[in-house]
Amino acid sequence: MLGPLSSKFGNNKVIQAVVQGCIDTVPVTIGVSLITILINLPISSWKHFLLATNIYNAGQQATNVTLSLLPIYLIVTVSNAYSQKIGMKGMSGVVISIASFLILIPSQLKVGKNTITALTDSYLGSKGIFLAMVVGILITYLYGKLMHSKLRINLPDSVPPMVANSLASSIPAVVILSSVFVIKVLFLFTSKGNLFDSFNAIIQTPLMTLGTSPAAYILFSLICNLLWFFGVHPASLTGFYTPVVISAIVANMQAFNTGKALPYGAFMVVYLVANLGGFGGTLGFCCSLLLAKSKKYKELRKVLIIPNLFNINEPIIFGVPLVMNPVYFLPMILSQPVAALIGWGIYNVVKFNINPAFQLGFPWVTPPIITAFAEGGIIFALIIIFAVAIHFVFYYPFFKYDDNKAFEIENK
C-alpha cells in the first residue's frame, strides 16, 4: 500500500514541479549563504575590518534583499517547471504568474502621514514562499486551460510566430489578471484585509508549525525508512517536505542576519541528524563493516563505506542488500528516529549557536560532521558523532549475526 501511494506522490506533476522549482533556486541560495558565511566568520580582526569599511552592512543588505525576493524566484522556477510538465511552450505563463503574484501583494504602506507604494518583506521571504508556489501552479494551470479553449486568438499562418504567440495569449492574460484583481478586492473585506495574511493564518502558519515540529520530522523519517526497507526510494516523499524545509532555512537565515533567535533551530538540528548518511541510518552498518570477519563483508566495505560518508547509501541498500532483508529491519527503521530524538533532547539541554547559512552553503554530499561543525561548532559535531554511535549500537548485533553466518558458509 505504501509503495503505490508514495509512487503516486512522486509521479504527481505538481509535486515534481515544486521540487524542480526549489532545486532551480539552489544556485541563488548557495551564493547568498556563502556571503553570509564570509561576513560572519568568527574572527575578531575580520569582523572589525568589515564593520569599519561598511562591508558588513553591504553584505547584510545583499543577503536580506536576495532572500526576501525568493518567492519571486520560485514563481518563475515553479511556473516554468510546471509549464514543461503540462506541455506548455514559451514564457507567457511564467510572466502572467509573476504579474498575478505582484497584484496580490499589498503595496500601499504608511510612512508617517504619507502613503507610499512599495513591496515589504512582510509578504516576501519565508512568509511568501508557500503562496508563491500555489500561485505559480494555479495560474500556469489556468493559463494552459485557457490557451486550449476558444478564448485563444488563432491568427493566419502569414503572421510571424513571435507575434502570433504573444497575441494568442492576450485574452487568457486579461481573464486571469482580471480574476486575480477581483480576488484581491474580495480579500479587502476580510478580517485580515489581504490574501497574504489570510493564507498565512489559515494555511502556511499551521503547516509550518506542524511541518517544522521535530517530532513530526522524526515520524516522517521513520516512514521514509520503512519505505526504503521495502525498496521505495524516499525521494518520492521528501519532495513533499521540500517547501517546509526551504521556508525554515530561509526564516533561520533572515533571523540570523538580523541577530534574532532562530525560529527553527531545533528543527534544523533534527533535520540534519535524521538525514545523517541517508535514510536507513546506514552509517551504523558502515561502522559495523569495520569489524567484519567474513570475506564477503571485508570485500564489501572497500566499496560501501566511502560513498556513505558522502550521504550516498544506495550501494548499501541494494548491494548488501538491506532491502527486504529481515535481519536488518529493526536497525534500518529505528536507528535514525532514535538518534534524532536524542539529538533534539541534547539541543534543548545544551543550547548552542547555529549559523544556518551552512545548511545551504554546503552541497548535500558534504560529510555530515563537516556540515555540523561549520553550523554549530564542536557541540554539533559531537552530536553527529554520538548519533553515528547510536546507529552502530542498533546495527552491530544484527550485523554480527549476519557476518557470522557468512563466515561459517565460507569456511565449510
C-alpha positions as a Markdown table, in Angstrom:
| # | Residue | x | y | z |
|---|---|---|---|---|
| 1 | Met | 0.0 | 0.0 | 0.0 |
| 2 | Leu | 2.8 | 2.4 | 0.9 |
| 3 | Gly | 4.7 | 1.7 | -2.3 |
| 4 | Pro | 2.0 | 2.7 | -4.8 |
| 5 | Leu | 1.0 | 5.7 | -2.6 |
| 6 | Ser | 4.5 | 7.1 | -2.5 |
| 7 | Ser | 4.9 | 6.4 | -6.2 |
| 8 | Lys | 1.7 | 8.3 | -6.8 |
| 9 | Phe | 3.1 | 11.3 | -4.8 |
| 10 | Gly | 6.5 | 11.1 | -6.6 |
| 11 | Asn | 4.9 | 11.0 | -10.0 |
| 12 | Asn | 2.5 | 13.8 | -9.4 |
| 13 | Lys | 3.2 | 16.7 | -11.8 |
| 14 | Val | 2.5 | 19.4 | -9.3 |
| 15 | Ile | 4.9 | 17.9 | -6.7 |
| 16 | Gln | 7.5 | 17.3 | -9.4 |
| 17 | Ala | 7.2 | 20.9 | -10.5 |
| 18 | Val | 7.5 | 22.2 | -6.9 |
| 19 | Val | 10.6 | 20.1 | -6.3 |
| 20 | Gln | 12.2 | 21.1 | -9.5 |
| 21 | Gly | 11.4 | 24.8 | -8.9 |
| 22 | Cys | 13.1 | 24.6 | -5.5 |
| 23 | Ile | 16.1 | 22.9 | -7.0 |
| 24 | Asp | 16.4 | 25.6 | -9.6 |
| 25 | Thr | 16.7 | 28.3 | -6.9 |
| 26 | Val | 19.6 | 26.5 | -5.2 |
| 27 | Pro | 22.4 | 28.4 | -7.0 |
| 28 | Val | 21.0 | 31.7 | -5.7 |
| 29 | Thr | 20.6 | 30.4 | -2.1 |
| 30 | Ile | 24.1 | 28.9 | -2.1 |
| 31 | Gly | 25.6 | 32.1 | -3.4 |
| 32 | Val | 23.8 | 34.1 | -0.7 |
| 33 | Ser | 24.7 | 31.7 | 2.0 |
| 34 | Leu | 28.4 | 32.0 | 1.1 |
| 35 | Ile | 28.1 | 35.8 | 1.5 |
| 36 | Thr | 26.5 | 35.2 | 4.9 |
| 37 | Ile | 29.3 | 32.8 | 5.9 |
| 38 | Leu | 32.0 | 35.2 | 4.8 |
| 39 | Ile | 30.7 | 38.2 | 6.7 |
| 40 | Asn | 30.0 | 36.2 | 9.8 |
| 41 | Leu | 33.3 | 34.3 | 10.2 |
| 42 | Pro | 34.2 | 34.2 | 14.0 |
| 43 | Ile | 37.4 | 36.2 | 13.6 |
| 44 | Ser | 37.6 | 39.4 | 15.6 |
| 45 | Ser | 40.0 | 41.3 | 13.3 |
| 46 | Trp | 38.0 | 40.3 | 10.2 |
| 47 | Lys | 34.8 | 41.4 | 11.9 |
| 48 | His | 36.3 | 44.8 | 12.8 |
| 49 | Phe | 37.5 | 45.3 | 9.3 |
| 50 | Leu | 34.1 | 44.5 | 7.8 |
| 51 | Leu | 32.4 | 46.9 | 10.2 |
| 52 | Ala | 34.9 | 49.7 | 9.7 |
| 53 | Thr | 34.7 | 49.6 | 5.9 |
| 54 | Asn | 30.9 | 49.1 | 5.9 |
| 55 | Ile | 31.3 | 45.9 | 4.0 |
| 56 | Tyr | 29.4 | 44.0 | 6.7 |
| 57 | Asn | 26.3 | 46.2 | 6.2 |
| 58 | Ala | 26.6 | 45.8 | 2.4 |
| 59 | Gly | 26.8 | 42.0 | 2.8 |
| 60 | Gln | 23.7 | 42.0 | 5.0 |
| 61 | Gln | 21.8 | 44.2 | 2.5 |
| 62 | Ala | 22.7 | 41.8 | -0.3 |
| 63 | Thr | 21.6 | 38.7 | 1.6 |
| 64 | Asn | 18.4 | 40.3 | 3.0 |
| 65 | Val | 17.1 | 41.6 | -0.3 |
| 66 | Thr | 18.1 | 38.3 | -2.2 |
| 67 | Leu | 16.3 | 36.1 | 0.4 |
| 68 | Ser | 13.3 | 38.4 | 0.6 |
| 69 | Leu | 12.8 | 38.0 | -3.2 |
| 70 | Leu | 13.0 | 34.2 | -3.0 |
| 71 | Pro | 9.2 | 33.9 | -3.6 |
| 72 | Ile | 9.7 | 35.8 | -6.9 |
| 73 | Tyr | 12.4 | 33.3 | -8.0 |
| 74 | Leu | 10.1 | 30.5 | -7.0 |
| 75 | Ile | 7.2 | 31.9 | -9.0 |
| 76 | Val | 9.5 | 31.8 | -12.1 |
| 77 | Thr | 11.0 | 28.4 | -11.5 |
| 78 | Val | 7.9 | 26.5 | -10.3 |
| 79 | Ser | 5.7 | 28.0 | -13.1 |
| 80 | Asn | 8.4 | 27.2 | -15.7 |
| 81 | Ala | 8.8 | 23.6 | -14.4 |
| 82 | Tyr | 5.0 | 23.1 | -14.4 |
| 83 | Ser | 4.6 | 24.6 | -17.8 |
| 84 | Gln | 7.0 | 22.0 | -19.1 |
| 85 | Lys | 5.2 | 19.2 | -17.3 |
| 86 | Ile | 1.9 | 20.1 | -18.9 |
| 87 | Gly | 3.4 | 20.7 | -22.4 |
| 88 | Met | 3.2 | 24.5 | -22.5 |
| 89 | Lys | 5.8 | 26.3 | -24.5 |
| 90 | Gly | 7.1 | 29.9 | -24.1 |
| 91 | Met | 7.3 | 32.1 | -21.0 |
| 92 | Ser | 3.9 | 33.8 | -21.2 |
| 93 | Gly | 2.5 | 31.6 | -18.4 |
| 94 | Val | 5.5 | 32.4 | -16.2 |
| 95 | Val | 5.2 | 36.2 | -16.8 |
| 96 | Ile | 1.4 | 36.1 | -16.1 |
| 97 | Ser | 2.1 | 34.1 | -12.8 |
| 98 | Ile | 4.6 | 36.8 | -11.7 |
| 99 | Ala | 2.1 | 39.6 | -12.6 |
| 100 | Ser | -0.6 | 37.8 | -10.6 |
| 101 | Phe | 1.6 | 37.4 | -7.5 |
| 102 | Leu | 2.6 | 41.1 | -7.7 |
| 103 | Ile | -1.1 | 42.2 | -8.0 |
| 104 | Leu | -1.9 | 40.2 | -4.8 |
| 105 | Ile | 0.9 | 41.7 | -2.7 |
| 106 | Pro | -0.3 | 44.6 | -0.6 |
| 107 | Ser | 1.8 | 47.5 | -1.8 |
| 108 | Gln | 0.3 | 50.6 | 0.0 |
| 109 | Leu | 2.4 | 51.4 | 3.0 |
| 110 | Lys | 2.0 | 54.3 | 5.5 |
| 111 | Val | 5.2 | 56.1 | 6.4 |
| 112 | Gly | 4.3 | 58.7 | 9.0 |
| 113 | Lys | 1.5 | 60.7 | 7.4 |
| 114 | Asn | 2.4 | 59.7 | 3.9 |
| 115 | Thr | 1.3 | 56.7 | 1.9 |
| 116 | Ile | 3.9 | 55.2 | -0.4 |
| 117 | Thr | 3.8 | 52.3 | -2.9 |
| 118 | Ala | 6.4 | 49.7 | -2.1 |
| 119 | Leu | 7.0 | 46.0 | -1.6 |
| 120 | Thr | 7.6 | 45.0 | 2.1 |
| 121 | Asp | 9.4 | 41.9 | 3.2 |
| 122 | Ser | 6.4 | 41.1 | 5.4 |
| 123 | Tyr | 4.9 | 39.4 | 2.4 |
| 124 | Leu | 8.1 | 38.1 | 0.9 |
| 125 | Gly | 10.9 | 36.0 | 2.2 |
| 126 | Ser | 9.9 | 32.9 | 4.1 |
| 127 | Lys | 6.3 | 34.3 | 4.5 |
| 128 | Gly | 5.7 | 34.3 | 0.8 |
| 129 | Ile | 7.2 | 31.0 | -0.3 |
| 130 | Phe | 4.1 | 28.8 | 0.0 |
| 131 | Leu | 1.8 | 31.3 | -1.7 |
| 132 | Ala | 4.3 | 31.8 | -4.4 |
| 133 | Met | 4.3 | 28.1 | -5.2 |
| 134 | Val | 0.5 | 27.9 | -5.1 |
| 135 | Val | 0.2 | 30.9 | -7.4 |
| 136 | Gly | 2.8 | 29.6 | -9.8 |
| 137 | Ile | 1.0 | 26.3 | -10.1 |
| 138 | Leu | -2.6 | 27.5 | -10.3 |
| 139 | Ile | -2.0 | 30.4 | -12.7 |
| 140 | Thr | 0.1 | 28.3 | -15.0 |
| 141 | Tyr | -2.6 | 25.5 | -14.9 |
| 142 | Leu | -5.4 | 28.1 | -15.7 |
| 143 | Tyr | -3.3 | 29.7 | -18.4 |
| 144 | Gly | -2.8 | 26.3 | -20.0 |
| 145 | Lys | -6.5 | 25.5 | -19.9 |
| 146 | Leu | -7.5 | 28.9 | -21.4 |
| 147 | Met | -4.9 | 28.6 | -24.2 |
| 148 | His | -6.6 | 25.4 | -25.3 |
| 149 | Ser | -10.0 | 26.9 | -25.1 |
| 150 | Lys | -12.0 | 29.1 | -27.6 |
| 151 | Leu | -10.6 | 32.2 | -25.9 |
| 152 | Arg | -7.3 | 31.8 | -27.7 |
| 153 | Ile | -6.9 | 34.1 | -30.7 |
| 154 | Asn | -5.9 | 32.0 | -33.8 |
| 155 | Leu | -4.1 | 34.0 | -36.4 |
| 156 | Pro | -3.4 | 33.0 | -40.0 |
| 157 | Asp | 0.0 | 31.4 | -40.9 |
| 158 | Ser | 1.1 | 34.6 | -42.6 |
| 159 | Val | 1.5 | 36.3 | -39.1 |
| 160 | Pro | 5.1 | 35.7 | -37.8 |
| 161 | Pro | 5.1 | 33.1 | -35.0 |
| 162 | Met | 6.6 | 35.5 | -32.4 |
| 163 | Val | 3.7 | 38.0 | -33.0 |
| 164 | Ala | 1.1 | 35.2 | -33.2 |
| 165 | Asn | 2.2 | 33.6 | -29.9 |
| 166 | Ser | 2.1 | 36.9 | -28.0 |
| 167 | Leu | -1.3 | 37.9 | -29.3 |
| 168 | Ala | -2.7 | 34.4 | -28.7 |
| 169 | Ser | -2.2 | 34.7 | -25.0 |
| 170 | Ser | -3.7 | 38.2 | -24.7 |
| 171 | Ile | -7.3 | 37.2 | -23.9 |
| 172 | Pro | -6.2 | 34.4 | -21.4 |
| 173 | Ala | -3.9 | 37.0 | -19.7 |
| 174 | Val | -6.8 | 39.5 | -19.5 |
| 175 | Val | -9.1 | 36.9 | -18.0 |
| 176 | Ile | -6.5 | 35.7 | -15.4 |
| 177 | Leu | -5.2 | 39.1 | -14.3 |
| 178 | Ser | -8.8 | 40.5 | -14.0 |
| 179 | Ser | -9.8 | 37.5 | -11.9 |
| 180 | Val | -6.7 | 37.9 | -9.7 |
| 181 | Phe | -7.6 | 41.5 | -9.2 |
| 182 | Val | -11.2 | 40.6 | -8.2 |
| 183 | Ile | -9.7 | 38.1 | -5.6 |
| 184 | Lys | -7.5 | 40.9 | -4.3 |
| 185 | Val | -10.6 | 43.2 | -3.9 |
| 186 | Leu | -12.7 | 40.5 | -2.2 |
| 187 | Phe | -10.0 | 39.9 | 0.4 |
| 188 | Leu | -10.1 | 43.6 | 1.3 |
| 189 | Phe | -13.3 | 42.9 | 3.0 |
| 190 | Thr | -12.0 | 40.1 | 5.2 |
| 191 | Ser | -10.7 | 40.4 | 8.7 |
| 192 | Lys | -7.1 | 40.2 | 7.5 |
| 193 | Gly | -7.5 | 42.7 | 4.7 |
| 194 | Asn | -5.5 | 40.8 | 2.1 |
| 195 | Leu | -4.9 | 37.3 | 0.7 |
| 196 | Phe | -1.3 | 37.0 | 2.1 |
| 197 | Asp | -2.3 | 37.4 | 5.7 |
| 198 | Ser | -5.3 | 35.2 | 5.3 |
| 199 | Phe | -3.3 | 32.5 | 3.5 |
| 200 | Asn | -0.6 | 32.6 | 6.2 |
| 201 | Ala | -3.1 | 32.5 | 9.1 |
| 202 | Ile | -5.2 | 29.6 | 7.6 |
| 203 | Ile | -2.6 | 27.5 | 5.7 |
| 204 | Gln | 1.1 | 28.5 | 6.0 |
| 205 | Thr | 1.4 | 29.1 | 9.7 |
| 206 | Pro | -0.4 | 25.8 | 10.8 |
| 207 | Leu | 1.5 | 23.9 | 8.1 |
| 208 | Met | 4.9 | 25.3 | 9.2 |
| 209 | Thr | 4.0 | 24.7 | 12.9 |
| 210 | Leu | 3.3 | 21.1 | 12.1 |
| 211 | Gly | 5.9 | 20.5 | 9.5 |
| 212 | Thr | 8.8 | 22.1 | 11.5 |
| 213 | Ser | 7.9 | 20.2 | 14.6 |
| 214 | Pro | 10.9 | 18.0 | 15.4 |
| 215 | Ala | 8.5 | 15.2 | 16.5 |
| 216 | Ala | 6.7 | 15.4 | 13.1 |
| 217 | Tyr | 10.0 | 15.2 | 11.2 |
| 218 | Ile | 11.2 | 12.2 | 13.3 |
| 219 | Leu | 7.9 | 10.5 | 12.4 |
| 220 | Phe | 8.4 | 11.4 | 8.8 |
| 221 | Ser | 11.9 | 9.9 | 8.8 |
| 222 | Leu | 10.5 | 6.7 | 10.3 |
| 223 | Ile | 8.1 | 6.5 | 7.4 |
| 224 | Cys | 10.8 | 7.1 | 4.9 |
| 225 | Asn | 13.0 | 4.4 | 6.5 |
| 226 | Leu | 10.1 | 2.0 | 6.2 |
| 227 | Leu | 9.6 | 2.8 | 2.5 |
| 228 | Trp | 13.4 | 2.4 | 2.0 |
| 229 | Phe | 13.3 | -1.1 | 3.6 |
| 230 | Phe | 10.7 | -2.1 | 1.0 |
| 231 | Gly | 12.8 | -0.7 | -1.8 |
| 232 | Val | 10.8 | 2.5 | -2.4 |
| 233 | His | 13.2 | 5.5 | -2.6 |
| 234 | Pro | 12.3 | 8.2 | 0.0 |
| 235 | Ala | 12.8 | 10.8 | -2.7 |
| 236 | Ser | 9.2 | 10.1 | -3.7 |
| 237 | Leu | 8.1 | 11.6 | -0.3 |
| 238 | Thr | 10.9 | 14.1 | 0.5 |
| 239 | Gly | 9.8 | 16.3 | -2.3 |
| 240 | Phe | 6.5 | 16.8 | -0.4 |
| 241 | Tyr | 8.5 | 18.2 | 2.5 |
| 242 | Thr | 10.8 | 20.4 | 0.4 |
| 243 | Pro | 8.8 | 23.7 | 0.7 |
| 244 | Val | 8.7 | 23.4 | 4.5 |
| 245 | Val | 12.5 | 22.8 | 4.7 |
| 246 | Ile | 13.2 | 25.7 | 2.4 |
| 247 | Ser | 10.9 | 28.1 | 4.3 |
| 248 | Ala | 12.5 | 27.0 | 7.6 |
| 249 | Ile | 16.1 | 27.6 | 6.3 |
| 250 | Val | 15.2 | 31.0 | 4.8 |
| 251 | Ala | 13.5 | 32.1 | 8.0 |
| 252 | Asn | 16.5 | 31.0 | 10.1 |
| 253 | Met | 18.9 | 32.9 | 7.8 |
| 254 | Gln | 16.8 | 36.0 | 7.9 |
| 255 | Ala | 16.7 | 35.8 | 11.7 |
| 256 | Phe | 20.4 | 35.1 | 11.9 |
| 257 | Asn | 21.2 | 38.2 | 9.7 |
| 258 | Thr | 19.3 | 40.4 | 12.0 |
| 259 | Gly | 20.7 | 39.0 | 15.2 |
| 260 | Lys | 17.5 | 37.3 | 16.3 |
| 261 | Ala | 17.0 | 33.8 | 17.7 |
| 262 | Leu | 16.5 | 31.1 | 15.1 |
| 263 | Pro | 12.8 | 30.3 | 14.9 |
| 264 | Tyr | 13.5 | 26.7 | 13.6 |
| 265 | Gly | 16.8 | 25.9 | 15.3 |
| 266 | Ala | 15.6 | 22.6 | 16.9 |
| 267 | Phe | 14.1 | 21.5 | 13.6 |
| 268 | Met | 17.3 | 22.0 | 11.7 |
| 269 | Val | 19.3 | 20.0 | 14.2 |
| 270 | Val | 16.8 | 17.2 | 14.0 |
| 271 | Tyr | 16.7 | 17.5 | 10.2 |
| 272 | Leu | 20.5 | 17.0 | 9.9 |
| 273 | Val | 20.6 | 14.2 | 12.4 |
| 274 | Ala | 17.6 | 12.4 | 10.8 |
| 275 | Asn | 19.2 | 12.6 | 7.3 |
| 276 | Leu | 22.7 | 11.5 | 8.6 |
| 277 | Gly | 24.3 | 9.3 | 5.9 |
| 278 | Gly | 21.0 | 8.9 | 4.1 |
| 279 | Phe | 17.7 | 7.3 | 5.2 |
| 280 | Gly | 18.1 | 4.0 | 6.9 |
| 281 | Gly | 20.9 | 5.0 | 9.3 |
| 282 | Thr | 23.4 | 3.1 | 7.2 |
| 283 | Leu | 26.5 | 4.8 | 8.7 |
| 284 | Gly | 25.9 | 2.4 | 11.6 |
| 285 | Phe | 26.2 | -0.5 | 9.2 |
| 286 | Cys | 29.4 | 1.0 | 7.8 |
| 287 | Cys | 30.9 | 1.2 | 11.2 |
| 288 | Ser | 29.9 | -2.5 | 11.7 |
| 289 | Leu | 31.7 | -3.4 | 8.5 |
| 290 | Leu | 35.0 | -2.3 | 10.1 |
| 291 | Leu | 34.6 | -5.3 | 12.5 |
| 292 | Ala | 33.7 | -7.8 | 9.8 |
| 293 | Lys | 35.5 | -11.2 | 9.9 |
| 294 | Ser | 33.8 | -12.8 | 6.8 |
| 295 | Lys | 35.5 | -12.3 | 3.4 |
| 296 | Lys | 32.1 | -11.2 | 2.0 |
| 297 | Tyr | 31.9 | -8.1 | 4.2 |
| 298 | Lys | 35.6 | -7.4 | 4.2 |
| 299 | Glu | 35.3 | -7.0 | 0.4 |
| 300 | Leu | 32.1 | -5.1 | 0.5 |
| 301 | Arg | 33.4 | -2.5 | 3.0 |
| 302 | Lys | 36.0 | -1.5 | 0.4 |
| 303 | Val | 33.3 | -0.1 | -1.9 |
| 304 | Leu | 30.5 | 0.8 | 0.5 |
| 305 | Ile | 32.0 | 2.9 | 3.3 |
| 306 | Ile | 33.4 | 5.9 | 1.4 |
| 307 | Pro | 30.2 | 6.7 | -0.6 |
| 308 | Asn | 28.1 | 6.6 | 2.6 |
| 309 | Leu | 30.4 | 9.1 | 4.2 |
| 310 | Phe | 29.1 | 11.5 | 1.5 |
| 311 | Asn | 25.4 | 10.6 | 2.2 |
| 312 | Ile | 25.2 | 8.1 | -0.7 |
| 313 | Asn | 23.8 | 4.9 | 0.6 |
| 314 | Glu | 22.1 | 3.2 | -2.5 |
| 315 | Pro | 25.1 | 0.8 | -2.9 |
| 316 | Ile | 24.5 | -0.4 | 0.7 |
| 317 | Ile | 20.7 | -0.6 | 0.4 |
| 318 | Phe | 20.7 | -2.6 | -2.8 |
| 319 | Gly | 24.2 | -4.1 | -2.7 |
| 320 | Val | 24.2 | -6.0 | 0.6 |
| 321 | Pro | 21.2 | -5.9 | 0.3 |
| 322 | Leu | 19.3 | -4.3 | 3.2 |
| 323 | Val | 16.2 | -4.0 | 1.1 |
| 324 | Met | 13.6 | -6.7 | 2.2 |
| 325 | Asn | 16.3 | -8.2 | 4.5 |
| 326 | Pro | 14.5 | -9.2 | 7.7 |
| 327 | Val | 17.8 | -9.3 | 9.6 |
| 328 | Tyr | 18.2 | -5.5 | 9.3 |
| 329 | Phe | 14.6 | -4.5 | 9.6 |
| 330 | Leu | 14.7 | -3.0 | 13.2 |
| 331 | Pro | 18.0 | -1.0 | 12.8 |
| 332 | Met | 17.0 | 0.3 | 9.4 |
| 333 | Ile | 13.7 | 1.5 | 10.7 |
| 334 | Leu | 14.5 | 2.7 | 14.2 |
| 335 | Ser | 18.2 | 3.9 | 14.4 |
| 336 | Gln | 17.7 | 7.3 | 12.8 |
| 337 | Pro | 14.5 | 8.3 | 14.6 |
| 338 | Val | 16.0 | 7.3 | 17.9 |
| 339 | Ala | 19.2 | 9.3 | 17.1 |
| 340 | Ala | 17.2 | 12.3 | 16.0 |
| 341 | Leu | 15.1 | 12.2 | 19.2 |
| 342 | Ile | 18.2 | 12.1 | 21.4 |
| 343 | Gly | 19.8 | 14.9 | 19.3 |
| 344 | Trp | 16.7 | 17.0 | 19.8 |
| 345 | Gly | 16.9 | 16.4 | 23.6 |
| 346 | Ile | 20.6 | 17.4 | 23.7 |
| 347 | Tyr | 19.8 | 20.6 | 21.7 |
| 348 | Asn | 17.1 | 21.5 | 24.3 |
| 349 | Val | 19.5 | 21.0 | 27.2 |
| 350 | Val | 22.7 | 22.3 | 25.7 |
| 351 | Lys | 21.8 | 25.4 | 23.7 |
| 352 | Phe | 24.4 | 26.3 | 21.1 |
| 353 | Asn | 24.6 | 28.9 | 18.3 |
| 354 | Ile | 23.8 | 27.8 | 14.8 |
| 355 | Asn | 24.8 | 29.5 | 11.5 |
| 356 | Pro | 22.0 | 28.4 | 9.2 |
| 357 | Ala | 23.9 | 29.6 | 6.1 |
| 358 | Phe | 25.9 | 26.4 | 6.1 |
| 359 | Gln | 22.7 | 24.4 | 5.6 |
| 360 | Leu | 22.6 | 25.9 | 2.1 |
| 361 | Gly | 26.2 | 26.7 | 1.6 |
| 362 | Phe | 27.4 | 23.1 | 1.5 |
| 363 | Pro | 26.1 | 20.6 | -1.1 |
| 364 | Trp | 24.1 | 17.6 | 0.2 |
| 365 | Val | 27.1 | 15.3 | -0.4 |
| 366 | Thr | 29.2 | 17.1 | 2.2 |
| 367 | Pro | 30.1 | 14.7 | 5.1 |
| 368 | Pro | 27.6 | 15.5 | 7.9 |
| 369 | Ile | 30.2 | 16.0 | 10.6 |
| 370 | Ile | 31.8 | 18.8 | 8.5 |
| 371 | Thr | 28.4 | 20.5 | 8.0 |
| 372 | Ala | 27.6 | 20.1 | 11.7 |
| 373 | Phe | 30.9 | 21.6 | 12.8 |
| 374 | Ala | 30.6 | 24.5 | 10.4 |
| 375 | Glu | 27.0 | 25.1 | 11.6 |
| 376 | Gly | 27.3 | 24.7 | 15.3 |
| 377 | Gly | 30.9 | 24.1 | 16.2 |
| 378 | Ile | 32.3 | 21.3 | 18.3 |
| 379 | Ile | 29.0 | 20.7 | 20.2 |
| 380 | Phe | 27.0 | 20.0 | 17.0 |
| 381 | Ala | 29.9 | 17.8 | 15.6 |
| 382 | Leu | 29.8 | 15.8 | 18.8 |
| 383 | Ile | 26.1 | 15.3 | 18.5 |
| 384 | Ile | 26.7 | 13.9 | 15.0 |
| 385 | Ile | 29.4 | 11.5 | 16.3 |
| 386 | Phe | 27.0 | 10.4 | 19.1 |
| 387 | Ala | 24.3 | 9.8 | 16.5 |
| 388 | Val | 26.6 | 7.6 | 14.5 |
| 389 | Ala | 27.4 | 5.7 | 17.6 |
| 390 | Ile | 23.7 | 5.1 | 18.2 |
| 391 | His | 23.3 | 3.8 | 14.6 |
| 392 | Phe | 26.2 | 1.5 | 15.3 |
| 393 | Val | 24.6 | 0.2 | 18.5 |
| 394 | Phe | 21.5 | -0.6 | 16.6 |
| 395 | Tyr | 23.2 | -2.3 | 13.7 |
| 396 | Tyr | 26.1 | -4.2 | 15.2 |
| 397 | Pro | 24.2 | -7.1 | 16.9 |
| 398 | Phe | 22.3 | -7.8 | 13.7 |
| 399 | Phe | 25.4 | -7.4 | 11.6 |
| 400 | Lys | 27.4 | -9.7 | 13.8 |
| 401 | Tyr | 24.8 | -12.4 | 13.4 |
| 402 | Asp | 24.8 | -11.9 | 9.6 |
| 403 | Asp | 28.6 | -11.8 | 9.4 |
| 404 | Asn | 29.0 | -15.0 | 11.5 |
| 405 | Lys | 26.6 | -16.8 | 9.1 |
| 406 | Ala | 28.6 | -15.6 | 6.1 |
| 407 | Phe | 31.9 | -16.6 | 7.8 |
| 408 | Glu | 30.5 | -20.1 | 8.5 |
| 409 | Ile | 29.4 | -20.6 | 4.9 |
| 410 | Glu | 32.8 | -19.5 | 3.7 |
| 411 | Asn | 34.6 | -22.0 | 5.9 |
| 412 | Lys | 32.5 | -25.1 | 5.3 |
